[in-house]
Amino acid sequence: MIEIRLETAFIKLDALLKFANLVSSGGEAKIRIAAGEVKVNGEVCLQRGKKLRPGDRVSLDSETVCIQ
Protein backbone atom coordinates (compact mmCIF):
# COMPACT_ATOMS: atom_id res chain seq x y z
CA MET A 1 0.00 0.00 0.00
CA ILE A 2 1.20 3.47 -0.92
CA GLU A 3 0.37 6.33 1.46
CA ILE A 4 0.05 9.86 0.08
CA ARG A 5 -0.19 12.88 2.38
CA LEU A 6 -2.11 15.82 0.91
CA GLU A 7 -1.04 19.41 1.43
CA THR A 8 -4.29 20.62 -0.18
CA ALA A 9 -7.96 19.92 0.48
CA PHE A 10 -8.23 17.39 -2.35
CA ILE A 11 -6.52 15.86 -5.38
CA LYS A 12 -8.21 14.77 -8.60
CA LEU A 13 -8.19 11.09 -9.49
CA ASP A 14 -6.16 11.38 -12.70
CA ALA A 15 -3.54 13.55 -10.95
CA LEU A 16 -3.27 11.05 -8.08
CA LEU A 17 -2.63 8.16 -10.46
CA LYS A 18 0.24 10.12 -12.05
CA PHE A 19 1.60 11.37 -8.70
CA ALA A 20 1.66 7.84 -7.23
CA ASN A 21 3.36 6.49 -10.41
CA LEU A 22 0.52 4.07 -11.11
CA VAL A 23 0.36 5.38 -14.70
CA SER A 24 3.01 6.96 -16.90
CA SER A 25 0.91 9.81 -18.32
CA GLY A 26 -2.37 11.66 -18.09
CA GLY A 27 -3.48 9.96 -21.29
CA GLU A 28 -2.94 6.55 -19.76
CA ALA A 29 -4.85 7.64 -16.64
CA LYS A 30 -7.78 8.78 -18.80
CA ILE A 31 -7.89 5.48 -20.70
CA ARG A 32 -7.64 3.28 -17.60
CA ILE A 33 -10.30 5.26 -15.73
CA ALA A 34 -12.67 5.15 -18.73
CA ALA A 35 -12.10 1.38 -19.03
CA GLY A 36 -13.33 0.90 -15.45
CA GLU A 37 -9.98 -0.34 -14.16
CA VAL A 38 -9.77 2.11 -11.24
CA LYS A 39 -11.63 1.70 -7.97
CA VAL A 40 -12.24 4.42 -5.37
CA ASN A 41 -13.19 3.12 -1.94
CA GLY A 42 -13.93 -0.29 -3.42
CA GLU A 43 -16.21 0.90 -6.25
CA VAL A 44 -15.36 1.40 -9.92
CA CYS A 45 -14.99 5.12 -10.68
CA LEU A 46 -15.33 6.50 -14.21
CA GLN A 47 -14.82 10.18 -13.25
CA ARG A 48 -11.22 11.18 -13.91
CA GLY A 49 -11.80 14.54 -12.19
CA LYS A 50 -13.24 12.97 -9.02
CA LYS A 51 -12.02 14.88 -5.99
CA LEU A 52 -10.25 12.64 -3.49
CA ARG A 53 -9.81 13.61 0.13
CA PRO A 54 -8.02 12.15 3.16
CA GLY A 55 -9.39 8.71 4.00
CA ASP A 56 -10.08 7.73 0.38
CA ARG A 57 -8.47 4.62 -1.11
CA VAL A 58 -7.71 4.18 -4.79
CA SER A 59 -6.91 0.81 -6.37
CA LEU A 60 -5.44 0.01 -9.78
CA ASP A 61 -4.17 -3.46 -10.69
CA SER A 62 -2.63 -4.83 -7.48
CA GLU A 63 -1.68 -1.43 -6.02
CA THR A 64 -3.67 0.55 -3.46
CA VAL A 65 -3.11 4.20 -2.57
CA CYS A 66 -4.38 5.55 0.75
CA ILE A 67 -4.74 9.31 1.08
CA GLN A 68 -3.72 10.78 4.42
N, C-alpha and C positions, 0 to 999 in steps of 0.2 A: 504494500500500500504506500502511495505517495501522499505526503501531507503538504499542503500549500497554505501559507499564511497570507491573508489579504491585508493590504494597507489601505484599501478603499472599501466602500460599502458593498460592492458586488463586482463580479467579473462575468463577461458573456461566455457562453459555452464554447464557441469556436475559438476565442482567445485563450481559454483555459487549456483546451486540447493542444494548442501550439506551445503555450508556456510550460506545460508539463512534459513536452516532447513525446506526446502520444501520436502526433501526426507531424509530417515534415513541412506542411504549408497550409495556408488558409483554404486553398482549393481542395486539398485532401480532406480537411475538416468538414467542409461543406458537403462533399460527396458522401462521406461516412455517416454524417448526421442524417442526410436525406435518405440514405439506404436503411436507416433504422438500426444501425450498429451501436449507437451510443445510448446508454441508460443513465438517467438522473434519478437518484434515490430509488433505484430498482425498477423504474418504468422507462420504456423507450421514449426518447425525446426527439422530435423532428424540428424543433425550433433552434436554429443555430445562434440566435440572439438572446436565448433564454438567460435571464439574470440569475447567477448563482451567488449564494450568500454562505457565510459560515454555517457549518453543520450539513451542507449538501455533500452528496457523494456522487461521483461520476465514474462510470465504468465503460471501458472500451477494450475488446479482446479480453485478455486475462489481467489487465491492469485496472486498479481502482485508485481514484484520487479523492482525498478527503479535504474539504476546505475548512481551515481553522479561522 
